[in-house]
């Protein structure tokens, strides 16, 4: 066993000392067996939320109606959830009611996929009533019990299945994929925010191309905002090498291939509930990508784009053009690093200075003059020093 499990063992021990069962469960156990990075662990116990709160002195009620209590211990926080059974689901997403139970196997039986329905005790011993280890060995995504029942309980599980294809490079079991195709219409009932979270994890997985192909083959695409009928455009996107792109770059690649521009672009991204700040950055990358497809980078474009935006735009340019040699990225990065100014705030004059020098009030001429100064500094025509800029400006004005 390794971290973060080791640090959490005292939590399990305290629960056991009080007479209850306690185990590590879910994705952390799966990722442990796959030797994948583990950020945090989930703990399941036979203790009820009230009993958990009696055992630990520092707790936070984060989902107590569903059996989850946040426990603070030794500068760490742990979500501890009571073994539970779930009654009839509503909205194809949430159980109508939750019953707390004392049996681990019954708790694991309600989970989505066999690879996520395992538990591990404090010594590292696995409890695997639904053959999750076999599924991991076979690299197969298979539901616990009947796929139709699991997907009707929570339709988002269909997108989770495809997301795991992207993240783990597993295949979806034939029966599971068949049920997915039959019940895909249930995704109509799922909130966009939930779909967005799954899509973004899918878009950044190592096997994203195969996952996107399944999204098309199973008709999931028809139930994603703004993507119904865009199969041909997604196929076009899959013709490119996408592996080294960030999440933002994948969004830009997506909107580039489905040819959204202007208000249509913003509406599309807003419909996906993306934060406005992120929408603006996606728009910027797309703007400079389109400029790059028309011409080489100018010093001024490198300057106005910013390092972050220009790198993403150049990466996407190379992907779209099918250029594997990244020398151009290194070349432009070198040019950027050598720019005498990287930001407008670094220019050693203010509008107030210029108005004083020319004894004029503000107006459009002031903005034009500031732009002229920036260009001159970037091109090396004048040193970025207040006095040098003043002399250069006055000299230009007298010509």
HELIX and SHEET records of a PDB file:
HELIX    1   1 UNK A    5  UNK A   17  1                                  13    
HELIX    2   2 UNK A   27  UNK A   33  1                                   7    
HELIX    3   3 UNK A   49  UNK A   55  1                                   7    
HELIX    4   4 UNK A   64  UNK A   66  5                                   3    
HELIX    5   5 UNK A  104  UNK A  108  1                                   5    
HELIX    6   6 UNK A  114  UNK A  116  5                                   3    
HELIX    7   7 UNK A  132  UNK A  138  1                                   7    
HELIX    8   8 UNK A  147  UNK A  153  1                                   7    
HELIX    9   9 UNK A  156  UNK A  168  1                                  13    
HELIX   10  10 UNK A  174  UNK A  183  1                                  10    
HELIX   11  11 UNK A  184  UNK A  189  5                                   6    
HELIX   12  12 UNK A  192  UNK A  203  1                                  12    
HELIX   13  13 UNK A  208  UNK A  217  1                                  10    
HELIX   14  14 UNK A  220  UNK A  223  5                                   4    
HELIX   15  15 UNK A  231  UNK A  238  1                                   8    
HELIX   16  16 UNK A  247  UNK A  257  1                                  11    
HELIX   17  17 UNK A  262  UNK A  271  1                                  10    
HELIX   18  18 UNK A  276  UNK A  294  1                                  19    
HELIX   19  19 UNK A  299  UNK A  305  1                                   7    
HELIX   20  20 UNK A  307  UNK A  321  1                                  15    
HELIX   21  21 UNK A  327  UNK A  337  1                                  11    
HELIX   22  22 UNK A  344  UNK A  346  5                                   3    
HELIX   23  23 UNK A  351  UNK A  358  1                                   8    
HELIX   24  24 UNK A  364  UNK A  378  1                                  15    
HELIX   25  25 UNK A  386  UNK A  398  1                                  13    
SHEET    1   A 7 UNK A  59  UNK A  63  0                                        
SHEET    2   A 7 UNK A  68  UNK A  73 -1                                        
SHEET    3   A 7 UNK A  76  UNK A  82 -1                                        
SHEET    4   A 7 UNK A  42  UNK A  45  1                                        
SHEET    5   A 7 UNK A  22  UNK A  25 -1                                        
SHEET    6   A 7 UNK A 119  UNK A 120 -1                                        
SHEET    7   A 7 UNK A 126  UNK A 127 -1                                        
SHEET    1   B 2 UNK A  84  UNK A  86  0                                        
SHEET    2   B 2 UNK A  98  UNK A 100 -1                                        
SHEET    1   C 2 UNK A  89  UNK A  90  0                                        
SHEET    2   C 2 UNK A  94  UNK A  95 -1                                        
SHEET    1   D 2 UNK A 140  UNK A 141  0                                        
SHEET    2   D 2 UNK A 171  UNK A 172  1                                        
END                                                                             
